[in-house]
Amino acid sequence: MPEHSTPLPETGTRPPQQGVRRRAVLAGAAATAAVAALAGPLSPAARAVAFGYGDDGSNYVVDTGASLVFKVSKTNGDLTSLVHKGVEYQGYGGKNSHVESGLGASTVTAAQSGSTILISVTYGTLKLYYAARSGENNVYVWTNKADASVSATRYIVRVKAGLFLNDEPDSYTYAPTTIEASDVFAKADGQSRSKHFSKLRVIDYDYVGWSAGGVGLWMVRSNHEKASGGPFYRSLLRHQSADGGGLYEILYYGQNQTEAQRFGLQGPYVIALTDGGPPSSSLFHGSIDTSWADSLGISGYVPASGRGRVAGVGITGRDLAYPYTVGLANSAAQYWGPARASDGYFSITKVLPGTYALTVFKGELAVYTGSVTVTAGGTTTLNSIAVPATNDPSNASAIWRINDWNGTPAGFKNADLMTYAHPSDSRAASWTGNVVIGSGTETSAFPCYLWKDVNSGIVVHFRLTAAQAAAAHTLRIGVTTAYANGRPQVVVNDTWMSAVPSPPAQPDTRSLTNGSYRGNNHTFTYSVPASAWQTDPATYNTLRIYVASGSGTTSYLSAGTSVDAIDLLA
């Protein structure tokens, strides 16, 4: 690949641009060649003074013609330098930015097509692409993972220490005490920190990053169509330590994963530098225009013309107290979109052709499933979807209910904190304590998680009328995930004990201790005979909920489960 005859400046030594956007300058025949390349396959870069790329011997050096110069290793495809307005942001602990912990020896090529530069990296069956656009302070990245030869797929932007604040609520800071494994720590004040504590679900964010000193550095996520776990999955987003920080795009992660891995092209996700504000909304997964990449020859790339849309005119039978989400999923791809609060209308765009399972979620609880087929260039319009009343467990008449059924432990004690803290965190309320129905604090007093070695045997006190006590009733306990096959076994009035229920399918990794309650929602039901109840209406009945399992270890890594709702049906 020929180099530019006008060398590019070394990254890290270029003077600040003071926010001035430089324009590409192409001369004579080179300009003609660049224009011709716009309509055809990539060709070696034409001579450029500002926008363009060069070769420093070890790296391809890309100048975006704005305020950004970055380098990509010709050996392994690492991003080795990221200079914005003369300041180097890349690197901590001697590490580059890269897929996983860095690829091995790879084939790396670069080419320019008009206002776009594409660097292609091939490592076995994995392909990685970096693209730059003239006049933009963005690096567009795609990853095509064809099989499981690379164990997981993530891209990490490694940021030098000292450039941004180092105590975000979800930050990963080295601390004196290791709480769990080698990735959960305690600060001196008892607060916990871990790179796992993302707090946000995939559906909750378009980008993550930092802003300080008039510069913002962001990772704008892709649409995650080839990722796994659905819209409510939580994963690593960013971390900070004494050595620097990391921004993640997680394309597949096995931690508390509910789905099989999907393969194929992911992206673009975008490394965006700004003047301190958030990245442009034009980069977000729902609005990004990548038509400029249609002819670049990216493996697995499907343009907008090869995709379809699903639109639903509405959803009836909704509980208006909750947001509803519509998800599409098959073995090849996943998508989702919100249902409009007023009528349930939804529209999901840029969907790869195929037949998908369609799921309607109340909160995070699936209340309707169907099927839909998507065709390239077409819109599949669905008539109004009716959620059957029996599909929403909240519609069942109950004598009492703790929390409402929405597929999450939200509202229970410590529930919000547990998305960004370890259960041992000093900010957590006591995991023990009994609950009294009718007290008005039933939900806030009940712990969101139950463990065999921590709070198994928690007691719920409640009264029944004489008529209620004369009949058998069904007790329901909804869970959102479990660790080490933890599942509830109940005892009523210390005289009647349920059988130990079979464990439902759940992820087999840590979950409750690293910020995630999202697993497979499951409802356990127990048929309690009339003989188990107290017959005096003035006397409290007691329900003890134990965690049964022969797996797990001790404390917060003993068998456990996350609770959605508990009720006694009329």
C-alpha positions in Angstrom: 0.0 0.0 0.0 1.7 3.3 -1.0 2.2 6.0 1.5 1.2 9.6 1.1 3.9 11.8 -0.5 3.0 14.4 2.1 3.7 12.7 5.5 1.2 13.1 8.3 2.4 14.5 11.7 3.1 12.1 14.4 0.2 11.7 16.9 0.8 13.3 20.2 2.9 16.1 18.7 0.4 17.9 16.6 -0.6 21.4 18.0 -4.2 22.0 19.2 -6.7 22.8 16.5 -8.7 25.3 18.6 -11.9 23.8 17.3 -11.2 24.7 13.7 -12.4 22.0 11.2 -9.8 21.6 8.5 -10.9 20.7 5.0 -9.4 18.0 2.8 -7.3 19.3 0.0 -6.9 17.1 -3.0 -4.8 18.2 -6.0 -5.2 17.6 -9.7 -5.5 14.0 -10.8 -5.7 12.8 -7.2 -8.9 14.7 -6.7 -10.4 13.1 -9.8 -9.4 9.7 -8.7 -11.0 10.3 -5.3 -14.3 11.3 -6.8 -14.3 8.3 -9.0 -13.7 6.1 -6.0 -16.9 7.2 -4.3 -19.0 5.0 -6.6 -16.6 2.1 -6.7 -14.6 -0.2 -4.4 -11.9 1.1 -2.2 -8.7 2.1 -3.7 -5.3 3.1 -2.2 -5.6 6.6 -0.7 -5.0 9.6 -2.9 -2.5 12.2 -1.9 -4.0 14.4 0.9 -2.7 17.3 2.9 -5.3 17.2 5.7 -7.8 14.3 5.6 -6.0 11.1 4.7 -3.8 8.4 6.0 -0.2 7.5 6.1 2.2 4.8 7.4 4.8 5.4 10.1 6.3 2.0 9.7 4.4 0.3 12.6 0.9 1.9 12.2 -1.5 3.3 9.8 -1.9 7.0 10.8 -5.3 8.5 10.1 -6.0 12.3 10.1 -9.7 12.9 10.0 -9.3 16.5 8.8 -11.0 17.7 12.0 -9.3 17.6 15.4 -8.6 13.9 15.5 -5.6 11.7 14.5 -5.5 8.0 15.4 -3.2 5.1 14.7 -3.9 1.5 14.1 -1.2 -1.2 14.4 -0.3 -2.9 11.2 0.6 -6.0 13.2 -2.5 -6.8 15.2 -5.2 -4.1 14.5 -4.8 -2.4 18.0 -5.8 1.3 18.2 -2.4 2.5 19.4 -3.0 6.3 19.5 -6.1 8.6 19.8 -5.1 12.2 19.7 -7.7 15.0 19.9 -6.6 18.6 19.7 -3.0 17.5 20.4 -3.8 15.5 23.5 -3.2 11.8 23.6 -6.1 9.9 25.2 -5.2 6.3 24.3 -3.5 4.0 26.7 -3.1 3.0 30.3 -0.9 0.4 31.8 1.0 0.0 28.5 -2.2 -1.4 26.9 -3.8 -0.4 23.6 -7.4 -0.2 22.7 -8.6 -3.4 21.0 -10.9 -6.4 20.7 -10.8 -8.5 23.8 -7.4 -8.2 25.3 -5.8 -7.7 21.9 -5.7 -9.9 18.8 -2.6 -11.8 17.7 -0.8 -11.4 14.4 -3.4 -10.1 11.9 -3.6 -9.0 8.3 -4.2 -5.2 8.4 -4.8 -3.1 5.3 -5.9 0.5 4.7 -7.6 2.3 1.8 -9.4 5.5 1.0 -12.6 6.0 -0.9 -13.3 9.7 -1.3 -14.3 11.1 2.1 -13.9 7.7 3.9 -10.9 5.8 5.1 -11.3 2.1 6.0 -8.8 0.0 7.9 -9.5 -3.7 7.7 -8.2 -6.3 10.2 -8.4 -10.0 9.7 -7.6 -12.4 12.6 -8.6 -15.9 11.8 -12.3 -15.9 11.2 -12.7 -12.5 13.0 -12.8 -9.3 11.0 -12.5 -5.8 12.5 -13.0 -2.5 10.7 -12.1 1.1 11.5 -13.6 3.9 9.4 -12.9 7.6 9.4 -15.0 10.3 7.7 -13.6 13.6 6.5 -14.1 16.4 9.0 -15.5 14.2 11.8 -13.9 13.5 15.2 -15.3 9.9 15.2 -13.9 6.4 14.7 -16.5 4.0 13.3 -15.9 0.4 14.3 -17.4 -2.9 13.1 -16.7 -6.4 14.3 -17.6 -9.5 12.4 -17.4 -12.6 14.5 -18.1 -15.7 12.4 -17.7 -18.4 15.1 -16.7 -19.1 18.7 -12.9 -19.2 18.0 -12.7 -15.9 20.0 -14.3 -16.6 23.3 -16.2 -13.3 23.7 -16.5 -10.1 21.8 -15.9 -6.8 23.3 -14.1 -3.7 22.2 -12.2 -1.7 24.9 -11.1 1.9 24.5 -8.3 2.3 27.0 -8.0 5.9 28.3 -5.0 7.4 30.0 -5.2 8.2 33.7 -5.9 11.7 35.0 -8.0 12.9 32.1 -11.4 12.3 33.6 -12.9 12.0 37.1 -12.3 8.7 38.8 -15.2 8.1 41.1 -18.3 7.4 39.0 -21.0 5.3 40.7 -20.3 2.4 38.4 -16.5 2.9 38.4 -14.0 0.2 39.0 -11.4 1.5 41.4 -8.6 -0.4 43.1 -9.3 -0.6 46.8 -7.7 -2.1 49.8 -10.1 -5.0 50.2 -11.1 -7.6 47.6 -14.7 -8.7 48.2 -15.1 -11.3 45.6 -13.0 -13.0 43.0 -10.5 -10.5 41.6 -13.0 -8.0 40.3 -15.1 -6.7 43.1 -13.6 -4.4 45.7 -14.5 -2.4 48.8 -13.4 1.2 49.5 -12.4 2.3 53.0 -16.0 3.5 53.6 -17.4 0.1 52.8 -18.8 1.1 49.4 -18.2 -1.5 46.7 -16.7 -1.0 43.2 -16.5 -3.3 40.2 -16.3 -3.0 36.5 -19.5 -5.1 36.4 -21.6 -2.4 38.1 -23.0 -0.8 34.9 -26.4 0.2 36.5 -27.9 0.6 33.0 -29.7 -1.9 30.8 -28.9 -1.9 27.1 -32.2 -0.3 26.3 -31.4 2.6 28.7 -28.4 4.1 27.0 -27.1 5.2 23.6 -23.6 6.1 24.7 -21.3 6.0 27.7 -18.2 8.0 28.5 -16.8 11.0 30.2 -16.5 14.8 29.9 -14.0 17.1 31.4 -12.0 20.2 30.5 -14.0 20.9 27.4 -13.5 17.4 25.9 -15.9 14.5 25.8 -14.8 11.0 25.0 -17.7 8.6 24.3 -18.5 5.1 23.2 -21.7 5.2 21.1 -23.2 1.7 21.1 -24.4 -0.2 18.1 -27.9 -1.6 17.7 -26.7 -4.9 19.3 -28.5 -6.9 16.6 -26.0 -9.7 16.8 -25.5 -9.4 20.6 -27.5 -11.6 23.1 -29.6 -11.0 26.2 -32.3 -8.7 24.8 -33.1 -5.1 25.7 -32.8 -5.5 29.5 -29.4 -7.1 29.6 -26.7 -5.5 31.7 -23.0 -5.7 30.9 -19.7 -3.9 31.3 -20.0 -0.3 30.1 -16.9 1.5 31.5 -14.5 1.3 34.3 -11.9 3.5 36.0 -8.8 2.7 38.1 -5.6 4.2 39.2 -4.1 3.3 35.8 -6.8 4.9 33.7 -10.2 4.1 32.3 -12.0 1.8 29.8 -15.0 2.3 27.6 -16.7 -0.9 26.4 -18.8 -2.0 23.6 -19.9 -5.5 24.6 -21.1 -7.5 21.6 -21.4 -10.8 23.5 -20.8 -11.5 27.1 -21.3 -14.7 29.0 -22.0 -13.2 32.4 -25.6 -13.9 33.5 -26.4 -14.6 29.8 -29.8 -16.0 28.9 -29.3 -16.6 25.2 -26.9 -18.4 22.9 -24.3 -16.4 21.2 -25.1 -14.9 17.8 -22.6 -14.4 15.1 -22.1 -12.0 12.3 -21.3 -8.3 11.7 -21.9 -5.9 14.6 -21.8 -2.2 14.2 -21.0 0.4 13.7 -20.2 1.4 17.2 -18.5 4.8 17.4 -15.6 6.2 19.4 -16.7 9.9 19.4 -14.7 12.9 20.7 -16.6 16.2 21.3 -16.0 19.6 22.8 -17.4 18.4 26.1 -21.1 17.8 25.2 -22.7 14.4 24.4 -22.1 12.8 21.0 -24.4 13.9 18.2 -27.7 12.0 18.2 -27.1 11.3 14.5 -24.6 8.7 15.7 -27.2 6.8 17.7 -28.2 3.3 16.7 -31.7 4.3 15.7 -30.7 7.3 13.5 -27.2 6.7 12.2 -27.0 6.9 8.4 -24.3 4.5 7.2 -25.2 4.7 3.5 -21.6 6.0 3.0 -20.4 2.5 4.0 -22.6 0.6 1.5 -19.9 0.1 -1.1 -16.9 -0.3 1.2 -16.9 -4.1 1.0 -17.3 -4.7 4.8 -17.9 -8.4 5.3 -21.5 -9.2 6.4 -22.7 -5.6 5.8 -26.4 -5.3 4.9 -27.5 -1.9 3.7 -30.8 -0.3 4.6 -32.3 -1.5 1.3 -31.7 -5.1 2.4 -33.6 -4.6 5.7 -37.2 -4.3 6.7 -39.5 -2.8 9.3 -42.2 -4.1 11.7 -45.0 -1.8 12.8 -47.9 -2.5 15.1 -51.0 -0.3 15.2 -51.4 -0.8 18.9 -51.5 -3.0 22.0 -54.6 -3.5 24.1 -54.9 -5.0 27.6 -51.9 -3.0 28.8 -51.4 -1.9 32.4 -50.9 1.9 31.9 -48.7 2.1 35.0 -45.9 0.4 33.1 -43.9 1.0 30.0 -44.2 -1.7 27.3 -41.4 -2.9 25.0 -41.7 -5.1 21.9 -38.8 -7.4 21.2 -37.9 -9.4 18.1 -35.5 -12.3 18.3 -34.3 -15.3 16.4 -31.0 -17.2 16.4 -29.5 -14.7 14.0 -30.5 -11.3 15.3 -32.4 -9.3 18.0 -34.2 -6.0 18.0 -36.6 -4.0 20.2 -38.6 -0.8 20.4 -40.9 1.0 22.9 -44.7 0.8 22.6 -46.3 4.3 22.6 -47.8 5.0 26.0 -51.1 6.4 24.5 -52.1 3.4 22.4 -49.2 0.8 22.2 -48.1 1.7 18.7 -44.6 0.6 17.9 -42.2 0.6 15.0 -38.9 -1.4 14.7 -36.7 -0.5 11.8 -33.6 -1.8 10.1 -34.4 -5.4 10.7 -32.7 -8.2 8.9 -35.0 -10.4 6.8 -36.3 -13.5 8.6 -38.9 -14.9 10.9 -38.8 -13.7 14.5 -40.4 -14.4 17.8 -42.3 -11.3 18.8 -42.5 -10.6 22.6 -44.5 -7.9 24.4 -43.0 -7.0 27.7 -44.8 -5.2 30.6 -41.8 -3.7 32.3 -39.5 -6.7 31.9 -42.1 -9.4 32.1 -43.2 -11.1 28.9 -47.0 -11.0 28.6 -47.5 -11.9 25.0 -45.6 -13.9 22.4 -46.2 -14.2 18.7 -44.3 -14.5 15.4 -43.6 -12.0 12.6 -41.8 -12.3 9.2 -39.6 -9.5 7.9 -38.7 -9.0 4.2 -36.1 -6.8 2.7 -37.3 -3.4 1.8 -40.8 -4.0 3.2 -42.9 -3.1 6.2 -44.8 -5.8 8.0 -47.8 -4.1 9.6 -49.5 -5.9 12.5 -53.1 -5.4 13.6 -53.7 -4.4 17.2 -52.2 -7.0 19.6 -54.4 -8.0 22.5 -52.6 -9.1 25.7 -54.9 -11.7 27.3 -55.8 -10.8 30.9 -54.5 -14.2 32.0 -51.1 -13.5 30.7 -50.5 -10.7 33.2 -50.3 -12.3 36.7 -51.2 -8.9 38.2 -54.8 -9.4 37.0 -55.4 -12.4 39.3 -57.4 -11.7 42.4 -55.2 -11.9 45.4 -55.8 -11.8 49.2 -52.5 -10.0 49.5 -49.6 -9.2 47.2 -46.1 -8.0 47.9 -44.8 -5.8 45.0 -46.5 -6.0 41.6 -45.6 -8.3 38.7 -43.3 -6.5 36.3 -40.4 -8.9 35.8 -38.0 -6.9 38.1 -37.3 -6.6 41.8 -37.9 -2.9 41.6 -39.5 -1.6 44.8 -38.1 -4.3 47.1 -35.5 -3.4 49.7 -32.0 -2.6 48.1 -33.3 -3.3 44.6 -32.0 -0.1 43.0 -28.7 -0.2 44.8 -28.0 -3.8 43.6 -27.6 -2.7 40.0 -24.4 -0.9 40.9 -23.2 -2.4 44.2 -22.3 -5.6 45.9 -24.8 -6.9 48.5 -22.2 -6.3 51.2 -22.0 -2.6 50.4 -22.2 -0.3 53.3 -25.1 1.5 51.7 -27.3 -1.6 51.7 -30.1 -1.9 54.3 -30.1 -5.1 56.4 -30.9 -8.2 54.3 -32.9 -9.7 57.2 -36.1 -8.6 58.8 -39.7 -9.8 58.8 -42.6 -8.4 56.8 -46.2 -7.8 58.0 -49.0 -7.6 55.4 -51.1 -4.5 56.0 -48.2 -2.5 57.5 -47.9 -0.4 54.3 -44.2 -1.3 54.1 -44.6 -4.8 52.7 -42.6 -4.2 49.6 -40.0 -1.8 50.8 -39.2 -4.1 53.8 -38.9 -7.3 51.8 -35.4 -7.9 50.4 -35.0 -8.0 46.7 -32.6 -11.0 46.9 -32.7 -14.1 49.1 -29.7 -16.3 49.8 -29.4 -19.7 51.5 -26.6 -18.5 53.7 -27.7 -14.9 54.4 -31.5 -14.5 54.9 -33.1 -17.8 54.1 -36.3 -18.3 56.2 -37.5 -14.7 56.0 -41.0 -14.5 57.5 -44.2 -12.9 56.2 -47.0 -12.4 58.7 -50.6 -12.1 57.5 -54.2 -12.6 58.7 -57.0 -14.4 57.0 -60.7 -14.1 57.5 -62.6 -17.2 58.6 -63.9 -17.7 55.1 -60.4 -17.4 53.6 -58.9 -19.8 56.2 -61.5 -22.4 55.4 -60.2 -22.8 51.8 -57.1 -23.9 50.1 -55.1 -21.2 48.3 -52.3 -20.9 45.7 -49.2 -19.1 46.8 -47.1 -17.6 44.0 -43.5 -16.4 44.1 -42.1 -14.9 41.0 -38.3 -14.7 40.4 -36.2 -13.0 37.8 -33.0 -15.0 38.1 -31.2 -17.4 40.4 -27.6 -18.2 41.4 -26.5 -21.8 41.9 -30.0 -23.2 41.4 -31.4 -21.3 44.4 -35.2 -21.6 44.5 -37.8 -20.9 47.2 -39.3 -23.6 49.5 -42.0 -22.4 51.8 -43.3 -23.4 55.3 -46.7 -22.2 56.5 -47.3 -21.8 60.3 -44.4 -24.2 61.0 -46.7 -27.1 60.2 -47.0 -27.4 56.4 -43.9 -27.5 54.1 -43.9 -27.5 50.4 -41.9 -29.8 48.3 -38.6 -28.5 46.9 -39.4 -27.2 43.4 -37.4 -28.1 40.4 -34.9 -25.4 39.4 -35.9 -23.5 36.2 -33.3 -22.8 33.5 -31.2 -19.9 34.6 -27.7 -18.5 33.8 -24.9 -20.5 35.5 -22.6 -17.5 36.3 -22.6 -14.9 39.0 -25.4 -12.5 38.8 -26.8 -11.2 42.1 -23.3 -10.0 43.2 -22.3 -8.2 40.1 -25.2 -5.9 39.3 -27.6 -8.1 37.5 -31.0 -9.5 38.4 -31.9 -10.3 34.7 -32.3 -14.0 34.0 -35.4 -16.0 33.0 -38.5 -14.9 34.8 -40.2 -17.9 36.4 -43.2 -18.3 38.7 -43.3 -20.9 41.4 -46.7 -22.0 42.6 -47.6 -23.8 45.8 -51.0 -25.3 46.6 -51.5 -24.7 50.3 -54.3 -26.8 51.9 -56.9 -25.3 54.2 -55.5 -27.3 57.1 -52.4 -25.2 57.1 -54.1 -21.9 58.0 -54.8 -20.4 61.4 -58.5 -20.4 61.9 -58.7 -17.4 64.3 -59.0 -14.2 62.1 -57.1 -12.3 64.9 -54.1 -14.6 64.7 -51.3 -14.0 62.3 -50.3 -16.7 59.9 -46.6 -17.1 59.2 -45.0 -17.8 55.8 -41.4 -18.7 55.9 -39.5 -18.6 52.7 -36.3 -20.6 52.5 -33.8 -21.0 49.7 -33.2 -24.6 48.7 -30.2 -25.8 46.8 -27.2 -28.0 47.2 -25.0 -25.7 45.2 -23.2 -22.5 45.8 -20.6 -21.7 48.4 -21.1 -19.3 51.3 -22.5 -15.9 52.2 -23.5 -13.9 49.0 -22.2 -16.7 46.8 -24.5 -19.2 48.4 -27.5 -20.3 46.4 -29.8 -17.3 45.9 -32.6 -15.8 43.9 -34.0 -12.4 42.9 -37.7 -11.8 43.6 -40.3 -10.2 41.3 -43.5 -10.5 43.3 -45.2 -12.7 46.0 -48.9 -13.2 46.4 -51.6 -15.4 47.9 -54.5 -15.9 45.5 -58.1 -15.6 46.6 
